[in-house]
Amino acid sequence: MLALRLARGGRPVVQLRRLLVAAASAGTGFLLLCTLGYAMGHPDASTGSVLRLAWCLVPIAATVHLAVAVARTDPGTRPRPGLSAVGLGPARLTLISAISTAVACTLGSTLALLFFLHLRGDLSGLPFDGAARGLLAADRPLPLAATLTLLALVPLAASAASALVLRPRAVKAGEPQPDPRDPAAPVPAPTGLPWGVALLAVGLAVETYASHAHGTAGFPMPGGLGGSPAGVLAGWALTALGLALAGPGLTYQCGRALQAVRPGAARLLAGRVLQEESRRIGRPLGVVCAVASGAYAGLTLWSGRQPDLGPLSALGAVLVMGCTVATLLTAAIEAKHARSDTMAALLRLGAPASLLRGAAGLRAAALLAVFGPLTWVVAELAALPLAA
């Protein structure tokens, strides 16, 4: 009940973010139900049903990523003075955040079920003159256990991931803690950059090797794109993971580069903020780069011919791209709120507002200068094996 009250008492912007999670969960749940409908209507095509279910893992991951980002920015579950005295410590607030995430995702799954039943004609007559009858197996009874299992995937995964990310971390005895008020204690650099670069190189190498291997069967892709070797897709998955891991480290290095060679006040402020926010916005930036490179590879496959994207493939693509962009915007809003006290203190000390705007422009320009060419290079290298 407390989680529901906190969710109901949020500001309009907070409610909008929760509705975005519910909408993403609804779209992903509908894709899962359509996969069930295909399996019911084609009992002999078990391989195709499994492949459709496997492709649903991508929008599931994007939805969970968005749900975790929204849970991190939820002000209702943020620790505040006095809450521990009434039994709402960090562990209890983490549980409330996980419950709130599960509620939003369950709402989306329920909407997906209602829309799916409406298209099947189970609630009223068949809409659209029965155009979705064959796709959703409207002439067969819907298995209750399989339906509930598929619809529970996104709420369970999102709530578990939120609890894992927001869990309270114990401070080791004797471990020095940097004072954020001390300008001479630098923020430690993220440790994932070497691993990200290594995975990126391995993924590109696996793609190149698999594209030249003979006798490998094509792995069917959504939208009637024929097929690509499974090794190529596995290499792209490693490339995407490498970009996500390298994102925080690259963001940190962007901040370090801004402070190099006798920086002024704007460059010093912009670089320091990027270093402090590298863990918060770096990984969403890396995921956006991975999705952009994947979209470029898809455009390369479609070059010279008309794409045959069906409604479900288009829905999946929109879900993945929309969730990744929304996650990045949510992380940026979280970072802005985290430094609001510092910016207000600078204004009280007499810093001009133009200095803060200039620092924000420098941060955006530095990130674009690094992640833009990186995305293009990775997309070109990843698209070469697919085009071959």
N, C-alpha and C positions, 0 to 999 in steps of 0.2 A: 504493500500500500504506500509506503514511503517513496519507493521508486516512481510509482504512478503520480504521486503528488508533486514530486520534484520535476517530473516530465511535463505535467500540466502547468506548472508555475513558471516555465521558462519564458524568456523573451521571444519576440517574433522571429528574430534571426536564428535563435537556437531551435525553435520549432521548425523553421524552414530546413535546417540541416537534418533534423530528424526525419522530416518528410522526404528528403532526398534519399536517406538510407532506406526508408520504407518503399520508395519507388524503385530503387535499385533491387531490393529484395523481391519486389513483385515481378519485375522483369526476369530476374534469374529463376524465380520459382515457376514462372510461366514456361520458360525454356525447358526446365526439368520435366514439367508435366507434359509438354509436347513430345519430349523424348519418350515418356511412358506411353503416350498415345500412339507414337510410331511403332513401338515395340508390340503393343496390343494389336495393331492393324497389320503388322508384318511378323507373325510368329516365326517364320522360316528365316528371316534376315536378322539373326542374332548378332552377327558381326557389325552390321550397320547400326544396330541399336546401341551396342557398346561404344562404337566410335562417336556417335552423337552424344552419348553421356560423357565421354572423355573430353569432347570439345566444350562441354558445359563447365569444366573445371576453370577455364579462363575467366568467364564472367563471375563465377563464384569467388575466385581469388580477388578480382577487382572490387566486388561488393564488400567482401570482408575487409579489404584495405580501406575502403571509404568508411565503413562502420567504425573501425578502430580510430581513424583520424577524427571522426565526429565525437567519439567517446572521450578522446583526449581534450577536446575543447569544450566539453560540457561543464558550464559553471556550477550546475547543481550538485555535482559530485566532486567539487574541488575542495581540498582540506581548508578549513577556516578555524580561527581561534574559538574555543568553547565547544566545538562539536565532540571532541574526545570525552568531555565531561558527561555527555548524555549518551555515551556508548557508540558514537559514530567516529571511530578512528579510521586510519588509512585502509585497514583490511575491510571494514564494513562499507566504506565508501566505494572501494573497488568492486565489492559484490553488488552494490546498488547500481554502479555504472554498467556492469555486465547484465543486470536484469533490465535496465533501461534499453540497452542495445537489443536484447532479446525481444522486448516488447515491440520496438520499432520494426524489427525484421519479421516478427510474427504477424504484425499488421499487414506488411507487404505480402507475405505468403498467403494470408487469408484473401486478400484482394486478387492475387493470382489464381487461387482456387475458384473464386466466384466467377471471374472472367472466363476461365477454362470451362467451367460447367455451363456458363451461358453460351459459349460457342458450340459446345456439344449438344445443346438443346435440352439439358437436364433440368434447367430452371424454368424455361419457357420454350417456345418453338425455336426451331433452328434459324439463327440470324443469317443474313447475307445469302439467302436462298440455299442454305446448306453447303456453302463453298468449303467450309472447314470440316465437313463430315468425314471425308476419307483421311485427312491428316490427323484428326484427333480420335479416330476410331469411335465415332458416335454410336455405332450399332452394337457395341460391346459394353458389358458392365464394367464400371471403374473399380479396380481393386483398392479397398480402403487402406490396407496395410502399406502397400507400395506408395500410395499417394501421400500418406502422412509421413512416411520415411523420407521421401524426396523433399517435401515441404519443410521438414525439420532440419535439413542440412545447413541451410544458410543461417537460421537463428542460432543453432548450436555452435557452428564454426565462428560466427561473429562474436557471440558472447564469450566463448572460450578465449578467442584471440584478444578481446578487450581486457578480460581479466588477467591474461598473461602479460600484456604490455603495461597495464596500469598497476600491477601488483606492487606493494611496498617493498622497497629494497633496504636490507639491513646495512648499516654502516659498519665496516670492519674496525675492530679496536686498533687504535694507533694509526689509522690511515689519515694522512693530512687532507683536509678539505680546503679548497681554494675559496677565498673570500671574494664574492662578486663585486664588492665595493672597492676593492684594491685594484687600480688600473695596471699595476705591475704583476699581477698573477695571471699569466696567459691561460686561455682555455686550452685543455689538451686536445691534440688532433685526433680525429676518428681513426680507428685502426683497420678499417675495412678496405682502404684504397688498394693495397697490394693484392689482396684476395680478389677484389673486383676486377683489377686489370688482368690477373691471371685467368679468371673465369672467362673474361671477354676474349682473350687470346685463344683459350682452349675451345670456346664455342665457335669462333670463326674458323679455326683449324678443322674441327669436326664437320662443320658445314661443307667446307671445301673438299675434304676427303670423301664424305658421303655422296657428294654430287658427282664425283668421278668414279664411284664404285659401280661395277657392272653386276647385273643380275639382281638388283635390289628392287623390290616391289614398291609401287607408289602408295603413300599413305593418303587416303582420301581427305580432302579439305572441304570446309563448308562453302556453299555457294556454287557448286558445280565447277570447282577449279581443277578438276582432275586429281592429281596426286603428286606428292613429292616424297623422296626417300625419307624414312623415319629418322635416319641419322641427321638429315638436314634440319628437321624440326627440332630434334633434340639439341643440336648445336645452337639453333636460335634461342631455345629456352635457356641454355647456359649463358648466351650473350645477354639476354634480358636480365638474368640474375646478376651477372657481372656489373651491368650498368646500375642496378639498384644498390649493390654493395659499394660501388665506387662513388655514388652520388654524394654522400656526406663528406668524404675526403676531398673530392673535387671542389665542393663548395667552400670547405675550409681553406684550400689552397688559393681559391679566388680572393678570399678575404686577406690572406697573407700577401698576395701579389699587390692588392690595393694599397697596402701599408708600406710597400718597398720604395726605396729611393726617395728619401726626404719627403714624406707625405705631409699634406696640409691637414687642416681640421676636418674637411669633408671626407677626404680619402681615409684618414685615420678612423673616423667614426664609422664610415661604411665598411671598412675592412674588419673592424672589431665586431660589429653587429653580425656580419656574415660568419665569422668564426664562432660566435656564440650560438647562431641559429643553424649551423651546419648539420647537426644531427636531426633537427626538426624538419627542415625543408629539403635536405639533400636527397633523402631516399625517395620522396615523391617526385623530385626532379628526375632522378634516374629512371623511375618507372615510366614517367611521361616520355622520356627519350626512348625507352624500350618499345613502348606502344607506337610511337611515331616511326621508328625504324621498321616495325612489323607492318604498319600501314603502307610504308613505302615499298616493302617487299611484295605486298599484295597488289599494289598498283603495277609493279613490274610484271607480275604474273598475268595481269589483265591487259598488258600493253598489246595493241594490235587486234583485240577482239572485244566484243561486248560482254561485260560481266553478267552472270546469271545469278545474281544474289536473290535468294528467296526472302520472304518476310522474317523467318526465324534467324537466318544468317545476318540480315540487316539489323535485327534487334540485338543480337549478340555483339555486333561491332559497335553499335551505338552505346550499349551498356558499358563495354570495356573502355571506350574513349571518354564517355561522359564521367564514369567513376574516377578514372585517373586524373582528369582535369579538375573535377570537384575535390578530390583528395588534395591536390596541390594547392588549390585556392583555400581550402580549410586549414591546411598547415600554415599558409601565409598569414591567415587571419589570426591563428593561434600565436604565431611569432610576433605579430603586431601588438596583440594584447599583452604578451609577456614583457615587452619592452616599453609599455605605455608609461610606467612610473619613471623610467629613466629619461624618456623624452620630455615628460612633464617637468622633471627636475632641471633638465637643460634649458627649457624655456624660462623657468623661474630664475635661473642664473643669468639670463640675458642673451642666450643663444638665439640668433635670428631664425625665423621659420624657414627662410630660404636655404639655410645651412642644412636643415633636416630634409628638405625636399631634394636638395642636391645630393645628399648622401644616399637617399632612396633611389635616385636616378642612377648613381654610380653602382649601387648594388645590382640593380636590374641589368645595366649594361654589361657588367662583368660576368654575370651568370649567362646572359645571352651570348656573349663573345666566346665562352668556353663550351657550353652545352649545345649551342646551335651547330657549330662545325662538327662537334663530336657526334651528334645525332646523324648528320649528313654522311660523315665518313663511315660510321657503323652501318647505316642503312645501305650505302653503296656496296660495302664489302659483303653484307649479308644477302643482298639481292643478286649478286653475281652467280652464286651456285644455283639459286632458284631459277634464274633466267636460263641457265645452261640445261 
